[in-house]
Amino acid sequence: MAENEQTLGFQTEVKQLLHLMVHSLYSNREIFLRELISNSNDACDKLRFLALDDSELMAGDTDLVVRIEIDPETKELVISDTGIGMTRDEVVQNLGTIAKSGTADFLKNLSGDTKSDANLIGQFGVGFYSAFIVADRVVVRTRRAGADAAEAVEWSSEGDGQYTIKTIGRETRGTEIRMSLKEDASEFGESYRIRHLVTKYSDHVSIPVFLLSDSKSDVDTETVSEWEQVNQATALWTRPRNDVSDEEYTEFYKHVAHDFEDPMAWSHHKVEGKTDYTGLLYLPARAPFDLWNRESPRGLKLYVQRVFIMDRAEEFLPLYLRFIRGVVDSADLSLNVSREILQKDARVESMKSAVTRRALDMLAKLAKDDPEKYQKFWNIFGECLKEGPAEDQQNKERITKLLRFTSTVTQDAKQTVSIEDYIGRLVDEQKAIYYLVSESHTNALGSPYLEALKKRGIEVLLLSDRIDEWLMGYLNSYKEYQFVDVTRDGLELPGESGGDDKEEKEQSKEHKALFERMKDALVDQVSDVKPSVRLTDSAAVLILTEQDMGPQMRQIMEAAGQPMPVSKPILEVNAEHGLLKRLEVETDDDRFGELARLVYDHAQLGAEGKLEDAPGYLRRVNALLSELAR
C-alpha cells in the first residue's frame, strides 16, 4: 500500500444506504446519471462563483463543462467536469459520510418499495451513491481548483462497506468518476442510451454536457471519436414560458429540488420595473424530512445575471413558505453579494415581497383550478401556511383565503372548509365567523359551547391543531367579518342579541341569590358566575375573558418552561338544568359547596377535556349517585 493510501470504513448509515443501492433499486437505475450530472453542474457553478473574487482559480481555462465517455478498453462509464474539485479532507467528508443532517430519518423512511425508496435519494442529498446502482466499482479522481497537480486525490470503493483514498497527480482541476458497470447494466455503456438520458433529464442544466461518440470520417470509412454536445445548456428560467414544455419544467424541478416526484404546480415569471428579476417557483408533492426544523437550510437558488451565487437563499421567501423550491435570478444585485449583504439590501426586501405574492398566487390558482390537488397540498403543508398570518401581515388576507378548516357542517376531521365556503353559508344577520379551539376534533364536535349555535343553524369552525390557538391570536378579521371565539365572554349571536340581553338580565335577577352563593363557594376557581346564552342542554361552561390565554396555548407555553399567570374563568350556568335547580333548593352549605364544585368540574371537562381534581370529582359524583339511589 502506498504511503499516502488509506483504507477507511464508511459511516454506518452509508453502509445501509449502499446495501439499498446495490440490492433494491433496479427498476429506477437510470436516475444515477441525472444525479451525477447535477453534482457536476453544481461543481462548475461553484467554481464560476468563487472565480469572481479569485480569477486564478480558473488557471487560464475558463471552460466549464461536463464530459461523458465510455472507455473502449475497460468498458467503464466516465463522467468528468471542470468544476471546483475537492481536497482530500473534502473527499472524506463528502464521500465517506452522508454530510447532511437527517440521515437517520432517511433510513427510517425506507419502506422496501423500490419506487418509493428511490424517490428518497435526492431528497436526502445522497445522490452520489446512486452510482452503485449500475456499478460494482466506483473510482473518483479529483483536484481542487487552485491546488497543485501533485495534490489530487483518488477515492475508490466496491460498495462493500469500505473505501480507499490516496494522493495522486492530476493535470486538470475538477472531478472524474469512473464506473465499472455491472454485467446487467451494460445498456449504460451505449452512447445512444446515454444521449437519450441526458436529453431526458439534464437538457436544462446551464453547463454544457458533451458525449464522446463514434462517427464515420468524411475521408474514409474509419470510425473516429468526437465530442458532441447533447444538452441545450440554456438556463431554463431564462427561456420564454411558451417555449418550455411541462416535461421540461418537471425535470428542472427534479434537478433543483433533488426530488423524484413531479411537482404539484409551478410559477414562472419575469418582473421588470423597480427591481428586475426572473423567478421559477415550485410546489413539491411531498414534505421534506426537515420541514418542521425551522433551523434547517431552506430557500431558493440565487443567480445574479445567470451566474450561480448560492444555494438555499432564505431571504426571498418568508419562513411559512419554506416548502417552496425554485430559482430566483436578479439583474440588479452585485455578483459578489453575500448573505450579510442580502439581509441589508432594500432591493432584496422588494424582491421578497414580489416573490411571496407570486407564491401565494400560485397556491390560489391551484385551489381554484384543482381543488382536489390543493387539498392534497393542504394535508401536507397546511400547518406551515397557518404560520403565515403571524409572520406576514401584508398578505394576511391572501393567506386567510387559502386556509382550510373542519366545521360543524362537514362533521368529519378533514380540513376542507375555506373561509369563503363559510361565508357562503352565513345565516341571516350573521356578521361574525365563529370558531372553537379544542384539544381534539372529537372533543370539539361534542363541545357544550356549540349547543345554542347548533340550535340556530350557525356554522362553527373547529380547530384542533397545536398551532390553531396561536393562529387565531393573529387572525382577527377577514374582509368585513370578525372572528369570534365561542368560548369567550360577551358572545353575541345573530338576530337575537337584544332578546338575549333581556333574557340574561331576567335570569340574573331571578337567580341572583344562586349565582352569588355559587360564586362564594367557588371563589378559588372562578371570577364570576352568570347565566349563559350559549347552553341548551349542559349545566355549565367555563368562559374566558378577552385577556385570558386559552388552555391550548397555556399548555404549549408551560411545556416550554414559561411560567403562566394564574387566571380565573367565568362560570356560565344554565339555570334551567336539573343540577342547577337542585342546587337552588339546597340548604346545607357543605352539600351546596360539593354540588357547586361538581358543576364546575363538568364545565372544566367540557372546556379542557381533563380535570385538575379527578379524585375529588369521582367522590362527588359517587355521593350524588348514592343520594339518587335512595
VENLIN-V985058 format. One record per helix or strand of 3 or more residues. SS is the DSSP state (A for helix, B for strand). FROM is the first residue (numbers start at 1). TO is the last residue. If there is no record, write none. Layout:
BEGIN
{{SS	FROM	TO} {SS	FROM	TO}}
END
This chain:
BEGIN
{{B	6	9} {A	12	24} {A	26	28} {A	31	50} {A	55	58} {B	65	70} {B	76	81} {A	88	95} {A	103	108} {A	114	123} {A	127	133} {B	135	143} {A	149	151} {B	152	157} {B	162	168} {B	174	181} {A	183	189} {A	191	201} {B	208	216} {B	223	229} {A	236	238} {A	241	243} {A	246	257} {B	265	271} {B	277	283} {B	300	304} {B	307	313} {A	314	316} {A	319	321} {B	324	330} {A	339	344} {A	346	369} {A	371	385} {A	388	391} {A	393	402} {B	405	407} {A	419	423} {B	432	437} {A	441	445} {A	448	455} {B	461	463} {A	468	472} {B	481	485} {A	497	510} {A	512	521} {B	526	531} {B	540	544} {A	551	559} {B	569	573} {A	578	584} {A	589	608} {A	614	629}}
END
